Amino acid sequence: MQFRDLQKQYQSLKDEIDREIQTVLDSSNYISGSQVVELEEQLADYVGVKHCISCANGTDALQLALMAWNVGQGDAVFVPDFTFFSTGEVVCACQATPVFVDVDPATYNMSAQSLEQAIEKVIAQGGLTPKVVIPVDLFGQPADYDALLPIAQKYNMFVLEDGAQGFGGSIRNKKSGTFGDIATTSFFPAKPLGCYGDGGAIFTDNDEWAGLLRSYRIHGKGESKYDNVRIGMNSRLDTLQAAVLKVKLKAFAEVELDAVNRVAQQYTEGLKGQVVTPVILQDFYSSWAQYTIQLKDSETRNTLQQFL
Ligand SMILES: Cc1ncc(COP(=O)(O)O)c(C=O)c1O
């Protein structure tokens, strides 16, 4: 199914998007054009962090963060058991071990109680070092950081916020992208803020990690272009995608995020009593990557799916 009407959205922003794309075509600066740095500054400002490091997609964003922390063999990385594949995939790509943690049945986000149980179990078993927890801001709602962060702190673990679906969400006006020691997002077209291809970004206040992330995303770059000081990746955001995102970020912040919340409210009022509607915690704001409902069994689900 179509999560977002991308064609309609394009038509409403067409003049500005076409103009921005034409500017890139006229300059032929397809890699690392000025639009990339401009976008990174705008994104850092919007989210409320010191550094934004754009990259090729939300999966690379997660992996780059784990690389910056030198996560590898023998490290346990705690991930929710209900998420997109990438959250666990990147852990294995770094040779670390993913440990799956139950989600809360109401919000579908990582349960703090289950996290602590999983950490204790890993410690009791021995062999792995609990190193990172990756809460996911599923469907647009931030994970319950009030409960999760103290646990990560207690066990001296890094928090990597997977905000691939959560861009624009917030808790008491503090935005998704600020809860983890490092946070990531995805600009896959269907995401709350999507580009016209693949794209991603990483957010952090830490200067040292920001420097490492900028190096890792371009082949472990050192002082100059052909000075490669570590094994990295080729994970730049294309200038064309940055140009599109600049226009879309403005529309997202000024109009779309509120509009999508109004529509979600209407759905919830209309569906009340018929199906289980999404639970948004008090003081939490969702960017509604998806509006999900629960039905009583798979047969009812399949019938409704077919009808829709
Ligand atoms: C929770 C979550 N994490 C990571 C990703 C990966 O993002 P990308 O598709 O940009 O690599 C996604 C994308 O669907 C996601 O939903």
The ligand as an SDF file (V2000), in Angstrom:
LIG
                    3D

 16 16  0  0  0  0  0  0  0  0999 V2000
   13.2960    1.3220   11.9870 C   0  0  0  0  0  0  0  0  0  0  0  0
   14.1240    1.4050   10.7470 C   0  0  0  0  0  0  0  0  0  0  0  0
   15.4650    1.4030   10.8570 N   0  0  0  0  0  0  0  0  0  0  0  0
   16.2640    1.5100    9.7810 C   0  0  0  0  0  0  0  0  0  0  0  0
   15.7330    1.6330    8.5090 C   0  0  0  0  0  0  0  0  0  0  0  0
   16.6690    1.6920    7.3530 C   0  0  0  0  0  0  0  0  0  0  0  0
   16.5500    2.8430    6.5790 O   0  0  0  0  0  0  0  0  0  0  0  0
   16.9810    2.8220    5.0300 P   0  0  0  0  0  0  0  0  0  0  0  0
   15.9050    2.0890    4.2790 O   0  0  0  0  0  0  0  0  0  0  0  0
   17.0790    4.2520    4.6530 O   0  0  0  0  0  0  0  0  0  0  0  0
   18.2890    2.1140    4.9350 O   0  0  0  0  0  0  0  0  0  0  0  0
   14.3470    1.6440    8.3460 C   0  0  0  0  0  0  0  0  0  0  0  0
   13.7590    1.7690    7.0060 C   0  0  0  0  0  0  0  0  0  0  0  0
   12.7020    1.2690    6.7120 O   0  0  0  0  0  0  0  0  0  0  0  0
   13.5210    1.5360    9.4880 C   0  0  0  0  0  0  0  0  0  0  0  0
   12.1910    1.5590    9.3900 O   0  0  0  0  0  0  0  0  0  0  0  0
  1  2  1  0
  2  3  1  0
  2 15  2  0
  3  4  2  0
  4  5  1  0
  5  6  1  0
  5 12  2  0
  6  7  1  0
  7  8  1  0
  8  9  2  0
  8 10  1  0
  8 11  1  0
 12 13  1  0
 12 15  1  0
 13 14  2  0
 15 16  1  0
M  END
$$$$
